[in-house]
Every structure is written in C-alpha cells, then in structure tokens.
Amino acid sequence: MNLSVAVYDMADGRGTAYGADRVYVTASVVKTAVLAALLLRAQDTGRWLTAEQERLAEEMMRRSDNDAATALREAVGGVEGLRAAHARLGMDRTEAERAWGLTRTTASDQLTLLRAVFAPEAGATALDGDSRAYLAGLMGRVVPGQDWGVSAAGSDWALKNGWLPRSDSGLWVIHSVGRVDHRLMAVLSDGHASMEEGIARVEEAAKGAMRRPV
C-alpha cells in the first residue's frame, strides 16, 4: 500500500508533505481539474457556463458522474485542453491521459490546485473569484455516501474523492482532496485490498494531518 499526504494551513501559510511527489492515477479527483479547465475556458471567452454545462458540472462534482466528466473534458478540448489547463494552474507533475481516470498526478499537484481554488492569496491563480466560488461550492455539496475522506478530519469541509479498482491487480486506488476547516489536504493512495480499507486509511491519514502542526 502506498500513501501520500500534502497539507497547507491557510491560517498561517505553512505546509507539510509526505511522499508528495509519488505519482498516482487520479481516478475521479481529476474531475476538479476538468471543471477548473472548463471555467478557465469560459473566462477566456468572457462568458459564464451554459445551463447544460452547469448541469453536467453538478453531476460530475456532486455525484461523480463519469458520463458528465467525459462530456465536459471534450468541451475543454480533450487531452490537450486539459494539459493546457494543468499548465495554467501550475500542475507541472500532472499528465492527462486518453482515459481521464488514468491521468497521472501527485499529492503536491493536487494541493497546488486546491490552493488555486481556496487560497488564491498564497500565489497566483488563473481562476477568477466567481470560478473559485462556484467550484468550491460544488465541492461542499457532494451527495451523501461520497462525503468520506478528508471530511473525517473536521466539521467544515469541501472535497472531491476518487476510487478505482485496478483491472490488473484488483487493488484499489483511493484518494480524497479538499478543504477541512482552515487546512487544505490532498491524500492519495493505492494498493488497497478493498474500497472500505482504503477509505479507512485515507481518513486516518487526514485526521493525523489535522492534529499535527505544519
């Protein structure tokens, strides 16, 4: 089993990490970047999302709907469009793949994306205020049953989770990224025998990250 954690404290601007440069497949946490890419594209045209794009974004972020993610990734230009968005967001260790759930990323890059959404004062972000508020709002309203993960570390949270059984090994990829109270957390992991085991390990790591000073 592999586990990586990256944390940023918005209260004092300090951070810490463990194994943050290890590469994982994203599973559904890539959906946060897909929506960020869509919002950047809308900003570039001086327009907001269409009603249909808003519907798909809600399905993708709140319910982790895969068909919605596929449609929205195509709307941003497919693999190349997502790669361009990664570059604008400072995610230089994330590599989009044809199968979006197999996009490769690190905990460090996921934390970079979280900072772009929740802590723009910590560094330059290409996302404007409306885009940040919209994305954060959807992450704060995931449906019951998908609200596990970093949320175990506090009462005020916004998150996106990812889970995927690998076809070659049968072992699970389990990720959780988001804001918990005053901290941003990216907890990525793989090699779990079951989804339940993976969730337990991720939540244990999130609680530990909340207790420790950074």
N, C-alpha and C positions, 0 to 999 in steps of 0.2 A: 504494500500500500504506500502511495506517495501523497504528501500533503504539503501545500504551500500557503502561506498567510502573508498579506501585506495590509498594514494599518496606517491610517493618517488621522491624527487628532485635530479636529477643526478648532478646538478651543485654544490650543497653544501652537499649532502649526508644526508639530513634531510627528515623526513617523517611525515605524519599525517594520521589519520584514524577516521572514524565514523561508528560504527556498523560493524567493520571489521570481527568479529568472528561469525556473524549471518550466518546460513547455508542456502544455496540455491541449487536448482538443476541447473546444469551447462547449459543446452541446448547446443548450438553449441560452446560455448567458450571452451568446453572440447577438441575441435579439436587441439588447440595449444598444449595441453599436449600429445595428441595422436602423433602428429608429433615429439615432443621432445622425446617421448619414442622410436619412430622409429629411430631417429637419434642416440640415445644412443645405441640402438641395433647394428646399423651399425658401430659405433665407436668401440664397443666391439669386432667385428669381423675384424677390420682393413680395412673395405671396405666402399665405398660410397653407396648411394641408387641405386637401379636398375633403368633403364629407366622407367619401369612401375610404380615403387614406386614414382618416381618424378612426373609422370603424375597424379597419384592419389593424391599426396600431393598438387599439384597445384589446382586441382579441389576442394579438401577439404578446403583449406585455402582461395583461391581467390573467389570461388563460393559457399562455404559452402555446398558442395555436400555430402549428407548423405550416399549414397552407397560407396563413396570413403572412408569416415570415418569408415564405418563398415569393409571394406576390410583391411584398414591399422591397425585398432585395432586388428583384427585377426592376422595380420602379426607380431604384437609385443607380442602375447601370450594372447590375450583376457583380461578378467578382471584381472587375476593375473599378467599379463605382465604390465598392466597399473598401478596396485598398486605398483609394484616394481619400476617403473619409478617415481611415486609420491614420494616414499621414498628417492630415489636418488636425487631428485630435492628439497627436503626439504618441500614438501607439506603435512604436517602431519595432516591437518584437512580435507583433500580431500579423499573421499571414492568412488572408482569405483563401478558401478552397472552393472548388466547384460545388461540393456538398457542404452547405453552410454550417451544419453542425460539426463538421470536421475542421473548421477554421482553427488555426493554432494560435495560442496566446499564453501569456504569463500572468501571474498574480500582480506583478508590477504594472503591466499594461492595463489590467483591469482597474487597478487603483488610479492610474492616470485618467481613465475615462470617468470614474466616479468623481474625481476632483474637478474635472471639466464640467460636470453636471451640478455638483453640490457645493463646491468650494472654488469658484472662479477667481477669488481674490488670491488663491495660492499660486496662481500662474495664469498665463494667457490661455483663453479658451475660445474656440471658434463659434461656440454656441451662444446665441444671444439670450437675454433674460426670459423671453416668452418660451423659447425652446427648452431651456433648462427647467422652467417651472412645469411645463407640460410633461416632460419625460419623468421628472421626479414625482409628479402627481400620480402617474400610472404605476410607477414602482411602489407607491404607497398604498395601492388598492388591488393587490393581487388577490385572486379568489381563495376562499378557504380551502385548505388542502395543499396549497402551494406556498403557504406563508411560513414554512420552516426555514432552517438555515441560520443566517446571521441574526435573524429576529430573536433567536433564543437568548441573545446577549443583552437585550434591553426592551423597553416598552414602546419606544417611539422609533419606527423603522420604515424603510423603503428599500425594496430589494428586487433582484431577479435571480432565479435559481436555474440550474441546468442539471439534467440527469440523462444518462445514456448507457445502456449495456453494450459493451463492445462485442461485435459478432465473432471476432477471432478468439477471444478468451472467455467470454461470458461474464467478465468482471465489469463493475460499474464505475463510470465517471460521475462524480457528484460535486457540484460547485454551488456556491452562494456568494453573491456580491451585493453590496448596498451600504446604506447609511443606518447606523444604530445609535440613537441619541446623538452625541457630539462626535462620534467616530465613523470614519469610512473604513469598510473592511472588504477584502477580497480573499475568500477561502476557496482554493482549488484543490481537487484531489482525484485520484483514480486508484484502480486495483481493489475495489471493494467486492466482497462476495455477494452482497445484496444491496438494494437501494436503502433499506432500513439501516443497515450497518453503516453505510456511507453518510447518511443524514446524521446519525448519532455522532460520528467522528467530526463532521463539519461543525455541528453545533457545540461540541465540546471545545473545539479549537476557537470558535467565536467567543465563547464565554471566557476562555483563558485570555484571549486578546483584549477583552474588555476589562478584565481585572488587572492586567499588567500595565505599569507605566510605560510610556513610549519615549 
